[in-house]
Amino acid sequence: MIHAEGLRKRYGDTEALKGIDLDVPAGTVCGLLGPNGAGKTTAVRILTTLLRPDAGRAEVAGLDVVRDAARLRFRIGLAGQHAAVDELLTGRRNLELFGRLYHLSRAEARRRAVELLERFELAEAGQRPVKEYSGGMRRRLDLAASLIVSPPVLFMDEPTAGLDPRSRMRLWELLLDLVKEGTTLLLTTQYLDEADRLADQIVVLREGVVAAAGSPAALKRQVGGDRVQVVFREPGDVEAGLRLLRGAGSPAIESAEGRQVTVPAADGAQSLVRIAGALDAAGIPVEDLALRRPTLDEVFLHLTA
């Protein structure tokens, strides 16, 4: 549904994109990650026809982003970093305006506005000016506006920036519902838990190139396997615990700081069960014992260091 080959873009002496490739299957979520200045927003602007690439080509929904730009704009939705709504208009009038800009009839624009306000839990606020909306409500309205023509492809640039945790989780639910219905979603985000929660595949950009791409699980495996983390109750138990851990099939101690010891877990949960049993049999009390898996934070730091 989204395909790019060798996209390049330069701003003066700065090369924002240095030939990136991208493939996003229909009905999936692609998370575009990277530090500030990595090229994420530039890539989104090219894919949404707002910017022409200097080299390379891209297609979205089977249409070329340069040659077919006018037609493509009716097949995509875009929600940028800042809500693109008029604060003086009501929520319903905003959606009707977007509908008319997409050349919907007045009646169809009104029908879609009512439908989307209901779907995004804004029906009661639909008659109020947007300046009275909370940040989460504005973000939901902005997302509703991007869906006014039911586009098969949706682009979101940092969709939950500035939202409180409850609003973020509600927006995640709405986005996942859209994907279940067949929408293809590409999003940029600085929140790695968001990418982990939503994305089927992740593309990490670094200085205008693709540093890594794959599923969240595959990327996590690149920075190491599972670990068992043991926090002993008493400092005096650490030495005995270390000897026991080495004897329980964990010869390599990844780290030992204070009362906390971390060892590789070659067979995942089975390592945890084996270590728990050995500690219990030896009568060594622990304060915490858990299986830890690599996080996307670790992946991000590893790939963008």
Secondary structure as GFF3:
##gff-version 3
##sequence-region A 1 305
A	DSSP	beta_strand	2	11	.	.	.	ID=ss1
A	DSSP	beta_strand	14	24	.	.	.	ID=ss2
A	DSSP	beta_strand	29	33	.	.	.	ID=ss3
A	DSSP	alpha_helix	40	47	.	.	.	ID=ss4
A	DSSP	beta_strand	55	60	.	.	.	ID=ss5
A	DSSP	beta_strand	63	64	.	.	.	ID=ss6
A	DSSP	alpha_helix	69	72	.	.	.	ID=ss7
A	DSSP	beta_strand	76	79	.	.	.	ID=ss8
A	DSSP	alpha_helix	91	101	.	.	.	ID=ss9
A	DSSP	alpha_helix	106	119	.	.	.	ID=ss10
A	DSSP	three_ten_helix	130	132	.	.	.	ID=ss11
A	DSSP	alpha_helix	135	146	.	.	.	ID=ss12
A	DSSP	beta_strand	153	157	.	.	.	ID=ss13
A	DSSP	alpha_helix	165	180	.	.	.	ID=ss14
A	DSSP	beta_strand	184	188	.	.	.	ID=ss15
A	DSSP	alpha_helix	192	198	.	.	.	ID=ss16
A	DSSP	beta_strand	201	206	.	.	.	ID=ss17
A	DSSP	beta_strand	209	214	.	.	.	ID=ss18
A	DSSP	alpha_helix	216	222	.	.	.	ID=ss19
A	DSSP	beta_strand	227	232	.	.	.	ID=ss20
A	DSSP	three_ten_helix	235	237	.	.	.	ID=ss21
A	DSSP	alpha_helix	238	247	.	.	.	ID=ss22
A	DSSP	beta_strand	255	257	.	.	.	ID=ss23
A	DSSP	beta_strand	260	264	.	.	.	ID=ss24
A	DSSP	alpha_helix	269	282	.	.	.	ID=ss25
A	DSSP	beta_strand	286	292	.	.	.	ID=ss26
A	DSSP	alpha_helix	296	304	.	.	.	ID=ss27
###
